[in-house]
Amino acid sequence: MTLSRGRIHELLGESGLAPRRDLGQNFVADANTVRRIASLAGVGPGDRVLEIGAGLGSLTLALADTGAAVTALEVDAGIVAVLRDIVADRANVTVVEVDAMRADWESLLDAGERWTMVANLPYNVATPLVCDLLDGVPAIESMLIMVQREVAERLAAPPGSKQYGAVSVKVAYWAAARIVGHVPASVFVPRPNVESALVRIDRRQPPAVDREALFALVRTAFGQRRKMLRRSLAGAVNPAVFAAAGVSPEARPEQLAIDEWVRLVNAAVAA
């Protein structure tokens, strides 16, 4: 079961609502798309799913159909009322009205449980939210997120690509990320002016390094990404540290994989 394009328009009209641009609301109106997302999430009975930005519930229903226990978060009070009606007969769905950027995750996520996050995230929320969850919510073991294609490419970018940046390094520190699909604009109501992609992020054991020092050094280097490291990190990294870490001082920041960044920081700390 999912919501058709016509049904979405009906629900909005009956409730006196309209998609809010300030919240980046684009509702999925395609059964194949939500079923594919639920399948790619790899969840089923016994699993706990955190859905962020549930909207009118198209994806919520597909996730519930897998048998997983779904906690669906939505910030728009008007939409929440409609969503609760839509999932009223689904015992495995709990709707919570909350802003994910300000959520108290300890109270929302049952202690000791492992979670899969599934979300359709707007451009202005996607990157900071993913980074915050990776940094501070270890209970979320994997994520399957639908985001603007350019955001997806940055989150999953490999070293050496033009999309690779400080965010890519942060994601790589915590997890393995890859683009697992693309979503056409035609499946949304209203239709956005951007393409979307699906990113799978699976948490792993992070490398042994001073995390704050690592991210600070990465931000400094990418602040001048066109410069060689010996210039962009002048004053932050002693020239001898590059040799100790086995990292070329002539390299540019987008050329370094996470293990090279870790070696550089560890060598700097040991110097």
Stockholm file with secondary structure:
# STOCKHOLM 1.0

chainA/1-271         MTLSRGRIHELLGESGLAPRRDLGQNFVADANTVRRIASLAGVGPGDRVLEIGAGLGSLTLALADTGAAVTALEVDAGIVAVLRDIVADRANVTVVEVDAMRADWESLLDAGERWTMVANLPYNVATPLVCDLLDGVPAIESMLIMVQREVAERLAAPPGSKQYGAVSVKVAYWAAARIVGHVPASVFVPRPNVESALVRIDRRQPPAVDREALFALVRTAFGQRRKMLRRSLAGAVNPAVFAAAGVSPEARPEQLAIDEWVRLVNAAVAA
#=GR chainA/1-271 SS CCCCHHHHHHHHHHHTCCCCGGGTCCEECCHHHHHHHHHHHTCCTTCEEEEESCTTSHHHHHHHHTTCEEEEEECCHHHHHHHHHHTTTCTTEEEEECCGGGCCHHHHSCTTCCEEEEEECCHHHHHHHHHHHHHHCTTEEEEEEEEEHHHHHHHTCCTTSTTCCHHHHHHHHHEEEEEEEEECGGGEESCCSSCEEEEEEEECCCCSSCHHHHHHHHHHHHTTTTSCHHHHTTTTSCHHHHHHHTCCTTCCGGGCCHHHHHHHHHHHHHC
#=GC SS_cons         CCCCHHHHHHHHHHHTCCCCGGGTCCEECCHHHHHHHHHHHTCCTTCEEEEESCTTSHHHHHHHHTTCEEEEEECCHHHHHHHHHHTTTCTTEEEEECCGGGCCHHHHSCTTCCEEEEEECCHHHHHHHHHHHHHHCTTEEEEEEEEEHHHHHHHTCCTTSTTCCHHHHHHHHHEEEEEEEEECGGGEESCCSSCEEEEEEEECCCCSSCHHHHHHHHHHHHTTTTSCHHHHTTTTSCHHHHHHHTCCTTCCGGGCCHHHHHHHHHHHHHC
//
